[in-house]
């Protein structure tokens, strides 16, 4: 498994966890709760993901990919693309 691929998998898992918190939090709010800890967690996590994506978009530097490259090798996209042709 390579670093960039692992980062994308973790981003997808993070978005799934955020979706779970949004769903459970909105159910609590619809049930009549004044506040929902799950909804607050979802908003904070979503805000974090948005900030990280904006950093990546504007600087072409992804902190999570940088951290992943310390544990996993970088992807060799060119080599895989040549094998497909």
C-alpha positions as CSV (number, residue, x, y, z in Angstrom):
1,X,0.0,0.0,0.0
2,X,1.4,3.4,-0.9
3,X,1.1,6.7,0.9
4,X,-1.2,8.6,-1.4
5,X,-3.6,5.7,-1.7
6,X,-3.6,5.2,2.0
7,X,-4.3,9.0,2.5
8,X,-7.3,8.7,0.2
9,X,-8.7,5.7,2.0
10,X,-8.3,7.4,5.4
11,X,-10.1,10.5,4.0
12,X,-13.0,8.4,2.8
13,X,-13.2,6.7,6.3
14,X,-13.1,10.1,8.0
15,X,-16.0,11.3,5.8
16,X,-17.9,8.2,6.7
17,X,-17.4,8.7,10.4
18,X,-18.4,12.3,10.0
19,X,-21.6,11.2,8.2
20,X,-22.4,8.8,11.1
21,X,-22.0,11.7,13.6
22,X,-24.2,14.0,11.5
23,X,-26.9,11.3,11.3
24,X,-26.9,10.4,15.0
25,X,-26.7,14.0,16.0
26,X,-29.6,15.1,13.7
27,X,-31.7,12.2,15.1
28,X,-31.1,13.5,18.6
29,X,-32.0,17.0,17.6
30,X,-35.2,15.8,15.9
31,X,-36.1,13.8,19.0
32,X,-36.2,17.1,20.9
33,X,-32.8,17.4,22.5
34,X,-31.6,21.0,23.0
35,X,-28.0,20.2,21.9
36,X,-26.3,17.2,20.5
37,X,-22.7,16.3,21.2
38,X,-22.6,14.0,18.1
39,X,-23.7,16.9,15.9
40,X,-21.1,19.2,17.4
41,X,-18.3,16.6,16.8
42,X,-19.5,16.2,13.2
43,X,-19.3,19.9,12.6
44,X,-15.8,20.2,14.1
45,X,-14.5,17.2,12.1
46,X,-16.0,18.4,8.9
47,X,-14.5,21.9,9.4
48,X,-11.1,20.2,10.0
49,X,-11.4,18.2,6.7
50,X,-12.4,21.3,4.8
51,X,-9.4,23.2,6.1
52,X,-7.1,20.4,5.3
53,X,-8.5,20.2,1.7
54,X,-8.1,23.9,1.3
55,X,-4.5,23.8,2.5
56,X,-3.9,21.0,-0.1
57,X,-5.6,23.0,-2.9
58,X,-3.8,26.3,-2.3
59,X,-0.3,25.1,-1.4
60,X,-0.1,21.7,-3.1
61,X,1.0,20.4,0.3
62,X,-1.1,17.8,2.1
63,X,-0.1,17.3,5.7
64,X,-1.7,13.9,5.9
65,X,0.2,12.6,2.8
66,X,3.4,14.0,4.3
67,X,2.8,12.0,7.5
68,X,1.8,8.9,5.5
69,X,5.1,9.0,3.5
70,X,6.9,8.5,6.8
71,X,5.3,5.1,7.2
72,X,4.5,4.0,3.7
73,X,6.4,4.3,0.4
74,X,5.2,6.9,-2.2
75,X,3.1,5.6,-5.0
76,X,4.7,4.9,-8.4
77,X,1.8,6.1,-10.6
78,X,3.9,6.2,-13.8
79,X,4.9,2.6,-13.5
80,X,1.3,1.4,-12.9
81,X,0.1,3.5,-15.9
82,X,2.6,1.9,-18.3
83,X,1.5,-1.6,-17.2
84,X,-2.1,-0.8,-18.2
85,X,-1.2,0.1,-21.8
